[in-house]
Amino acid sequence: MTARGDTIARGIESTKQLLGRYLVGFTDENRVAQPAGMPNHVAWSLGHLAITMHRAAEKFDGQGPPASDFGTGQDKFNPDSVSFGSKPTADPNGYPSLARSVAIYEAACDRMAAVVRGASEAKLDEKIKWGPMEISLEGVGLRMIFHNGMHTGQIADTRRGLGLKSIFS
């Protein structure tokens, strides 16, 4: 474990609680509700964040997303339906329950944090292709914190669009 890997890992772990605060008021019935003008719904967001973190973790450990969470079946996310460039659908049968979606997201946070925390200095400095750019694995870990936060903001907007009360009230 390195100090910088541990710091990044703690940041990733913190996104579980920070995003979780914005899930109050979401249910299995409204998890696929997408108000007009909103880019995503909460079920898609949780699956998208999870698959993205698993793809990032794969750059560290060579292991793909777990078959227990991604594939076909009601309790799994179809990776194609939540990957970059996919479009959310309003079909609740296309997504796991809210509780299962949260569990999948949190497991992805745990895995991502573990691989970053366990990485050597040399591994954190390793450069990889990520999208159109080359970035260090340390940078990939930091991007996961930002990415989780960006989609938490979209969930906050979705809350307002659905008329859910503020998390601060």
N, C-alpha and C positions, 0 to 999 in steps of 0.2 A: 504494500500500500504506500502511496505517495501522498504528501500533504495536498498537492493540487488535485489529485484524483479523488481524495476524500472530500475536499471542498465541493467539487463538481457533483459528486455523488449525493452529498447532502442537499444540494440545490435541486437535483432531480427528485429526490425523495420528498422534498417540501412541496412539490407540485401536486402530490396526491391530496394533501389537506387543502391547499389553496384552491385547486379546481373543485374539490369536493364541496366547498362552501357554496358554490354556485349551482349545485345540483338540488338544493332544497326546493321542493315544489314540483320537481319533475317526477313523473310516474311512468309506469308501463304504458299508460294510455297516451301520454303526451311526449314520450321520448322521441318520436319521429315527426312531431309538429314542427313546421318550418314556416314562420310568418313571412309574408311578402317582403321581398328585399333582403332577406337574411340568407347568407350563403350556405349554411349547414344546419342540421339539427343535432341534438345532443347525442343520440345514439351513434350517428356517423362520426361525430367529433371524437368520442371515446375510442371507437374502433380505429379511426385514422391515427390518433396519437399513439395508440398501442402498436399498430403495425409499423409506424415510423420508428418508434423506439426499438422494436425488435430488429428492424433492418439496420439500424445504427449499431445495436449490440452485436449483430452478426459480423460487423467489420472488426470487432474486437476478438470474438471467440469462434467465428466460423460456423455458428449454429443458426439455422433459420428460425422463423417464428414457430412456436410450439403448436403441434397438431391439435392439442387439447383446446386451443383458443381460436384457431384459424382453419377454415376449411368449409365443409358443407354441414348443415345441421342448424337447428334452431338455437342452440346454445353457443354457437361460434360465429365469428365474423368471416364472411367471404373476403379474402384479401383484396380481390379485384374491386369489390364494392366500397372499400374504404381507403384504397391507396391513392397517392397523388394523382389528380386529374379525374377521379371518379366523381359522380354526382349522387348526392343523397336521394333516396326515394322515400315516399310516405308509407310504403308497405311495411307494417310492423313485423311481418313474418320474415323480412329480410335481415333482421337484426336480433341479437340476443335481448333478453329482458334487461331492464335498467340495472338491476342488481348484478347480473352476470356481466354486463358491459363495464360497470365500474370495477368489478373484480379483475377483468381482463386488462383494463387500463392500469390498475394498481400493480398487477403482476409484471407488466411491461416496465413500469417505473422501477420496481425492485430489481429486475434483471439488468436494466440499463445502469442503474446505480452500482450494482455489484460488479459489472464488467469494468466500469470506469474506476471504481475503488480498487480493484485488483490489478489494474494495469501498471506496468513499470513506467519509469520515466521515458525510456526508449519507445515503448508502445504509444504513450500519449503524444510523443513527437512525430510518430509515423504519419506520413502524408497518404491520403487516399483521395479517390475521385468521389465527390458527393454532388450529385446533380451536375451542373455545368462547370463546377469549380474543383480545385484541389484544396484540401483542407486537412489540418492535423486531426488526429483522433481526439485530442483535447478539445479542439474546436467543435467537433461533432457533439461531444458531450455538452458543451455550453449551448450549442444550437438547440438541443432537446429541451433545455430549460426555457429558452425563448419561445420555441415552437409550442410547447405546452401552454405557456402564458398567452400567446397570441390566440390560440383556440379557446382559452378560458374567456378571453374578451368577447369572442363570438358567442359563447354560451351566455355571457352577461347580456349581450344585445338580444339574443333569442328570448331570454327571460322577460326583458322589457316588451318585446314584440308580442309575447303571449299574455302580458298583463300580470305576470307573477310579481309578488311584492319584493321589495329590495331585501337583500341579504342583511342589510344593516338596520332594518326596522324591527 
